[in-house]
């Protein structure tokens, strides 16, 4: 994610007014009377009496994990319920022969009154009789010009074409658009969302429903989610809420909220950084008290345990600091050990800027292979 300008008020004004009203009226932060648990010490939880106690079992960790999910929804708004799971009604708008795979430009009905644009790439081998192949959710970086086209190789930016490359490796890939970028402008207020982040999470969850419905997709080992920058944290958020994602790749996707651009207050006003409508506008409530943000990436990585996670955190990323990434990873490792996932949380620091170089994508694909194709 990059620092972007204020929300473009020239489009969707009514949606913005409705969403701002929701944030203003409903923006209290429930649970703030209880002291925030230490983001760097994940092996503690709050018991039924409210006492903070050490975590010594997987069941106790699940209590901390549940508190993390509640904290996310305090800021992002509530995760939609199953009543939003209407028929997907997939519509193919274009199909292109891309050599070893077919690339379809589609839309699917993610919920009543909202259709999500996406690219679906189908390896030709998957269309053979009785063939089934694994699938990957490919989430695009910030791009307000071509949006999701960049991950299927149509954006002209090196290192972002992971949906196309994974399709060439034999994976079905689905690449949804992100709300309020390029060609996708859902009316967030009318749909009842408090953030673009939660709308994206729900679109992604419904994207997994779509993949699970395809007769040529093998989801017996779950799905992978991969993304760069915006797509990097979008993949983490989605996987925290949906445990069908068994492998997560986050490239240049995060550092601690405390460290975002060195914690400069100017980035925590409404419309800046994390506080944009397309992300989490309630984050601006924490300007000047970032330590009280009720969740952070330390906890999100812990909430992914013991699943396979690959983090690309370049040494010269100007958006997200690699030292902060390492602190988040270090906090999550004890949870991985507790749950038997030692070694499944990997982080690499290539000598480059905010990028996803060839060797890092190759390493990410190997992690996906080892998770979705192990023993096959």
C-alpha positions in Angstrom: 0.0 0.0 0.0 1.2 3.5 -0.8 0.3 6.8 0.6 -2.5 8.0 -1.6 -4.6 11.2 -1.9 -7.9 11.8 -0.3 -10.9 9.8 -1.5 -12.1 11.0 -4.9 -15.3 12.8 -4.0 -16.3 13.2 -7.6 -17.6 9.6 -7.6 -20.0 7.9 -5.3 -20.8 10.9 -3.1 -23.9 9.4 -1.6 -22.0 6.2 -0.7 -19.3 8.3 1.1 -21.9 10.3 3.0 -23.6 7.1 4.2 -20.3 5.5 5.1 -19.1 8.5 7.0 -22.4 8.7 8.9 -22.0 5.0 9.9 -18.4 5.7 11.1 -19.5 8.7 13.1 -22.5 7.1 14.7 -21.2 3.5 15.1 -17.6 4.3 15.5 -17.3 3.6 19.2 -14.7 1.1 19.9 -16.3 -1.6 22.1 -14.0 -3.4 24.5 -11.7 -0.4 24.9 -12.4 -0.4 28.6 -10.4 -3.5 28.9 -6.6 -3.0 28.6 -5.2 -4.0 25.3 -3.2 -7.3 25.4 0.5 -7.0 24.6 0.9 -7.2 20.8 4.4 -8.6 21.2 3.5 -11.3 23.7 0.9 -13.4 22.1 1.0 -16.2 24.7 -1.3 -14.5 27.0 -5.1 -14.4 27.0 -8.1 -13.0 28.9 -10.1 -15.6 30.8 -13.8 -15.6 31.4 -13.3 -13.3 34.4 -11.3 -10.8 32.5 -8.0 -11.8 34.1 -4.9 -11.9 31.9 -3.3 -15.4 32.1 -0.4 -17.2 30.2 -1.4 -19.4 27.3 -0.4 -23.0 27.8 -2.6 -24.9 25.4 -4.2 -24.6 21.9 -7.6 -24.1 23.5 -6.4 -21.1 25.4 -4.8 -19.7 22.2 -8.2 -19.9 20.5 -9.6 -17.6 23.1 -6.8 -15.0 22.3 -7.5 -15.6 18.6 -11.2 -14.9 19.0 -10.3 -11.7 20.7 -8.1 -10.7 17.7 -11.0 -11.3 15.3 -13.3 -9.2 17.4 -10.7 -6.4 17.5 -10.4 -6.5 13.7 -14.1 -6.1 13.3 -14.1 -3.1 15.8 -12.1 -1.2 13.2 -13.1 -2.9 9.9 -16.8 -3.4 10.6 -18.5 -6.7 11.0 -17.8 -9.7 8.7 -21.0 -10.4 6.7 -23.0 -13.4 7.6 -24.2 -16.3 5.5 -27.3 -14.5 4.5 -25.1 -12.6 2.0 -24.1 -15.9 0.3 -26.4 -15.6 -2.7 -26.0 -17.5 -5.9 -22.6 -16.5 -7.5 -24.2 -16.2 -11.0 -20.8 -16.1 -12.7 -20.8 -14.3 -16.0 -18.0 -14.6 -18.5 -17.4 -11.3 -20.4 -14.3 -12.3 -22.4 -12.2 -15.4 -22.9 -8.7 -15.3 -24.3 -6.4 -18.3 -25.2 -3.1 -17.5 -23.3 -1.2 -20.6 -24.4 -1.2 -23.1 -21.6 -4.3 -21.6 -20.0 -7.5 -19.8 -20.8 -8.0 -16.3 -19.3 -11.6 -15.3 -18.6 -12.7 -11.9 -17.6 -15.7 -12.5 -15.4 -18.0 -11.0 -12.8 -19.6 -12.8 -9.8 -22.3 -11.9 -7.4 -20.6 -11.5 -4.1 -23.7 -10.4 -2.3 -27.1 -9.0 -3.0 -26.7 -5.8 -5.1 -23.0 -6.2 -5.8 -21.0 -7.9 -8.6 -17.3 -8.3 -8.3 -15.1 -8.1 -11.5 -12.3 -10.7 -11.6 -10.0 -12.7 -13.9 -10.2 -16.5 -13.8 -7.3 -18.3 -15.3 -7.9 -22.0 -16.1 -4.9 -24.3 -17.1 -5.9 -26.3 -20.2 -4.8 -29.5 -18.4 -7.6 -28.8 -15.8 -10.2 -29.1 -18.6 -9.2 -32.7 -19.5 -11.5 -35.4 -18.4 -11.5 -36.1 -14.7 -8.6 -33.7 -14.1 -8.5 -31.6 -11.0 -5.9 -29.0 -10.1 -5.4 -26.7 -7.0 -6.3 -23.1 -7.0 -4.9 -19.7 -5.8 -6.5 -16.4 -4.9 -4.3 -13.7 -6.5 -4.8 -10.3 -4.9 -3.5 -7.2 -6.8 -1.4 -4.3 -5.5 -2.6 -0.7 -5.4 -3.2 0.3 -9.0 -5.9 2.9 -9.9 -5.4 2.5 -13.6 -5.6 -1.2 -14.5 -6.4 -2.7 -11.1 -6.5 -6.5 -11.2 -5.2 -6.7 -14.8 -1.7 -6.2 -13.4 -1.6 -9.7 -11.8 -2.5 -11.5 -15.1 0.3 -9.7 -16.9 -1.7 -6.9 -18.5 -0.4 -4.1 -16.4 3.1 -3.7 -17.8 4.7 -3.8 -14.4 7.4 -6.4 -13.7 7.1 -8.7 -10.7 3.3 -8.4 -10.4 2.2 -11.1 -12.9 1.8 -13.9 -10.3 -1.7 -14.9 -11.4 -0.4 -15.6 -14.9 2.7 -17.4 -13.7 0.8 -19.6 -11.3 -1.6 -20.5 -14.1 1.3 -21.5 -16.3 2.4 -23.7 -13.3 -0.9 -25.5 -13.5 -3.0 -23.6 -10.9 -6.4 -22.2 -11.4 -6.2 -18.6 -10.3 -8.8 -16.1 -9.4 -8.0 -12.4 -9.3 -10.8 -10.1 -8.0 -10.8 -6.3 -8.2 -10.2 -4.3 -5.0 -13.0 -1.9 -4.0 -12.6 1.7 -5.1 -9.7 1.2 -7.5 -9.7 1.3 -11.3 -13.0 0.0 -12.6 -14.6 -1.2 -9.3 -16.7 1.2 -7.3 -19.2 -0.6 -5.1 -21.5 1.6 -3.0 -20.0 0.7 0.4 -22.5 2.8 2.5 -25.5 1.3 0.7 -24.1 -2.2 1.1 -23.6 -1.6 4.9 -19.8 -1.6 5.0 -17.7 0.4 7.4 -14.6 -0.1 5.4 -13.3 -1.0 2.0 -11.1 -3.6 3.7 -14.1 -5.6 4.9 -15.8 -5.4 1.5 -12.6 -6.8 -0.1 -12.4 -9.6 2.5 -16.0 -10.6 1.8 -15.4 -10.4 -2.0 -12.3 -12.7 -1.5 -14.3 -15.2 0.7 -16.9 -15.4 -2.0 -14.1 -15.8 -4.5 -13.0 -18.9 -2.6 -16.7 -20.1 -2.7 -16.4 -19.7 -6.5 -13.2 -21.7 -6.7 -14.7 -24.4 -4.5 -17.7 -24.7 -6.9 -15.6 -25.4 -10.0 -15.6 -29.1 -11.0 -11.9 -28.9 -12.1 -10.6 -27.4 -8.8 -9.0 -29.7 -6.2 -9.5 -28.0 -2.9 -8.8 -31.0 -0.7 -5.7 -29.3 0.7 -7.3 -25.9 0.8 -6.4 -22.8 -1.2 -3.4 -20.4 -1.4 -3.7 -16.6 -1.3 -0.9 -14.4 -2.7 -0.5 -10.6 -3.0 1.9 -7.8 -3.3 1.6 -4.5 -1.3 -2.2 -3.9 -1.0 -2.6 -7.5 -2.0 -0.1 -8.6 0.6 -2.2 -7.4 3.6 -5.4 -8.2 1.8 -4.2 -11.9 1.7 -3.4 -11.9 5.4 -6.8 -10.3 6.4 -8.7 -12.7 4.3 -6.8 -15.8 5.5 -7.4 -14.8 9.2 -11.1 -14.9 8.6 -11.2 -17.9 6.3 -9.2 -21.0 7.3 -9.7 -22.6 3.9 -6.6 -20.6 3.0 -3.8 -22.9 4.0 -0.9 -21.1 2.4 -0.4 -17.3 2.5 2.1 -15.2 0.6 2.5 -11.5 1.5 5.0 -9.4 -0.5 5.7 -5.9 0.8 2.4 -6.1 2.6 2.8 -4.8 6.1 4.8 -3.6 9.0 3.4 -2.7 12.5 0.8 0.0 12.5 3.1 1.7 15.1 5.9 1.9 12.6 4.0 2.8 9.4 6.0 5.6 7.9 7.8 5.9 11.3 4.5 6.6 13.0 4.2 10.1 11.6 0.9 11.7 12.8 0.2 13.2 9.4 -0.5 9.7 8.0 -3.3 9.1 10.5 -5.9 11.7 9.4 -9.0 10.6 7.6 -8.2 10.0 3.9 -4.5 9.3 4.5 -2.7 5.9 4.5 -4.7 3.3 6.3 -7.5 5.8 7.1 -8.9 6.0 3.5 -12.4 4.8 2.8 -11.0 2.0 0.7 -9.1 0.8 3.7 -10.2 1.4 7.3 -11.4 5.0 8.0 -11.9 4.2 11.7 -8.1 4.0 12.0 -8.1 7.8 12.1 -9.7 7.5 15.6 -6.3 6.3 16.8 -4.3 9.3 15.6 -2.0 10.2 18.5 -2.5 6.9 20.3 -1.5 4.2 17.8 -0.5 1.8 20.6 -4.3 1.5 21.3 -5.1 0.2 17.8 -6.8 -3.1 19.0 -4.9 -5.4 16.6 -1.7 -5.4 14.7 0.3 -7.7 12.3 2.0 -9.4 15.2 -1.4 -10.8 16.1 -2.6 -11.4 12.6 0.4 -13.5 11.8 -0.2 -15.4 15.0 -3.8 -15.9 14.0 -2.6 -17.6 10.8 -0.7 -20.3 12.8 0.0 -23.1 12.1 -0.6 -22.5 8.4 2.2 -21.9 5.8 3.2 -18.2 5.4 5.8 -16.7 3.2 6.7 -13.0 3.7 8.8 -11.0 1.3 10.2 -7.9 3.1 12.8 -6.1 1.1 15.6 -4.2 2.8 14.8 -1.0 0.9 11.0 -1.0 1.0 10.0 2.6 1.6 6.4 1.7 2.5 6.9 -1.0 5.1 10.1 -1.4 7.2 11.7 -4.8 7.3 12.9 -4.4 10.9 9.3 -3.9 12.0 8.3 -6.9 9.9 10.8 -9.0 11.8 9.3 -7.8 15.1 5.9 -8.9 14.0 7.2 -12.3 12.9 9.2 -12.8 16.1 6.0 -12.2 18.1 4.1 -14.8 16.1 6.7 -17.6 16.2 5.8 -18.8 19.8 2.3 -19.4 18.6 3.6 -21.5 15.7 5.7 -23.5 18.1 2.7 -24.0 20.4 0.5 -25.3 17.5 3.2 -27.5 16.0 3.9 -25.2 13.0 7.6 -24.6 13.6 9.3 -23.5 10.4 6.0 -22.7 8.5 6.4 -19.0 9.0 9.1 -17.8 6.6 10.5 -14.3 6.0 13.0 -13.2 3.4 14.8 -9.8 2.9 15.9 -9.3 -0.7 18.2 -6.4 -1.4 15.7 -4.4 -3.4 12.9 -1.7 -3.0 9.1 -2.2 -2.8 9.1 -5.0 -5.3 8.5 -8.8 -5.7 11.6 -10.0 -7.5 11.9 -13.3 -9.5 13.7 -15.2 -6.8 11.1 -14.2 -4.2 8.2 -15.2 -6.4 9.9 -18.6 -7.1 10.3 -19.2 -3.3 6.6 -18.2 -2.8 5.5 -20.7 -5.5 7.6 -23.4 -3.9 5.8 -22.8 -0.6 2.4 -23.0 -2.4 3.5 -26.2 -4.2 4.6 -27.8 -0.9 1.2 -27.0 0.7 -1.3 -27.7 -2.1 0.6 -30.5 -4.0 2.5 -32.3 -1.2 2.6 -36.0 -1.9 1.0 -35.6 -5.3 
